[in-house]
Amino acid sequence: MAIDYKKELEAAAKNMILVHEPRTLISMIVRLMVNKVGVIHTGILLHDQDKESYILCVSRGNKGSKIPAGFARMNYSNPLIRLFRERKEKEVTNDGVLISGELRHLLKKRIGPRVKERIEDVLRQMEMLDAVACIPSYFQDELLGVLFLGKKKNGREFHRKELDFFVALASDVAMALRNAQLFKQLQDELNRRQQLFINTTVALAAAIEAKDRYTHGHTERVTNLSLEIARTLMADGGSINIDNIFLERLHIAALLHDIGKIGVPEGILNKDGPLTPEEWEKMRMHPVIGAKILQTISELDYAVLGIKYHHERFDGKGYPEGLAGDNIPLIAAIIAVADTYDAMTSDRPYRKAKTEKEAIDEISHCSGQQFNPRIVSAFLKLSRQNKI
């Protein structure tokens, strides 16, 4: 059955637009060449700017015929790579496609010694790849990669429609590959900034703990327990919708839930005894202070909810606004349970820490009063699994 190359090219172009991972994109392209055109093996040499080389990243074909990924590496001085990078392929071919048979035929003609030497060098590189055809993939003037093909399974030579298909495909590959690379670079930069942001957040959390000598390790423990509770809720499904974005926001909010203590006098934070009513009023301001500190950072809008409302109670008797029930943001309700558990199991100058069992029993008893019952249910599940 004859292949409709125009249709195949259109389908490939549509699929390539959706792929944002360069290696996945390359795998898709070489699979298309093997399956649709019936070559014994094929692959793509992809530009690695850091290594100043073109490296075989993906190869497909019959077992024993394909070249292992990473096995072939050609630097900028390689005759085949240099030919394409310098855009000299038109010296030896009209359409930019290097066909080994045509190159050997050209050697039999009267050509200049420089061109002859160039062809012989290129043929040696193609033989190393066991390639009968090589097609450059350009984005503007940049050589992004080189598609190479082994012999066809039926032993026939490539005909004009197939070669035109490969040239058009190489052009589409270049555009899609550039898009995928740019997308990956953007993603890497976002990840780098996210990690920088997390590191900065951790440093801020450490600054808070340095001010309050009684809460060393508190922030880390609350953060870890908050995330465990959220993951349990996510796994259980139900009416609570938690995804990875929520987990990221919870991570930030839990790390910074006590940042407002920066505005509380150290004499109150480190007092060796119970607080007076006036001191409690100042201490109770730390959620609001924390929210004000971060409110100008728009990216932290959702995390601020966890910081401001993690001392609200399910029965409406909490602070700073007396929110009740589901009016308390989920992110704050999770932190509330984790924060209370860690506070109860930590020593204070004026009281001894509760045992883990005592703290767990008290949180269970306060379900529906101080805490959201669904959060308590997830917390108790973690307890039964010995994950607390």
Secondary structure as GFF3:
##gff-version 3
##sequence-region A 1 388
A	DSSP	alpha_helix	5	17	.	.	.	ID=ss1
A	DSSP	alpha_helix	22	37	.	.	.	ID=ss2
A	DSSP	beta_strand	41	48	.	.	.	ID=ss3
A	DSSP	beta_strand	53	61	.	.	.	ID=ss4
A	DSSP	beta_strand	73	75	.	.	.	ID=ss5
A	DSSP	alpha_helix	79	85	.	.	.	ID=ss6
A	DSSP	three_ten_helix	89	91	.	.	.	ID=ss7
A	DSSP	beta_strand	98	99	.	.	.	ID=ss8
A	DSSP	alpha_helix	100	107	.	.	.	ID=ss9
A	DSSP	alpha_helix	113	128	.	.	.	ID=ss10
A	DSSP	beta_strand	133	139	.	.	.	ID=ss11
A	DSSP	beta_strand	142	149	.	.	.	ID=ss12
A	DSSP	alpha_helix	160	211	.	.	.	ID=ss13
A	DSSP	three_ten_helix	213	215	.	.	.	ID=ss14
A	DSSP	alpha_helix	218	236	.	.	.	ID=ss15
A	DSSP	alpha_helix	244	255	.	.	.	ID=ss16
A	DSSP	three_ten_helix	259	263	.	.	.	ID=ss17
A	DSSP	alpha_helix	266	269	.	.	.	ID=ss18
A	DSSP	alpha_helix	277	283	.	.	.	ID=ss19
A	DSSP	alpha_helix	286	294	.	.	.	ID=ss20
A	DSSP	three_ten_helix	298	300	.	.	.	ID=ss21
A	DSSP	alpha_helix	301	309	.	.	.	ID=ss22
A	DSSP	three_ten_helix	325	327	.	.	.	ID=ss23
A	DSSP	alpha_helix	330	344	.	.	.	ID=ss24
A	DSSP	alpha_helix	356	365	.	.	.	ID=ss25
A	DSSP	alpha_helix	373	384	.	.	.	ID=ss26
###
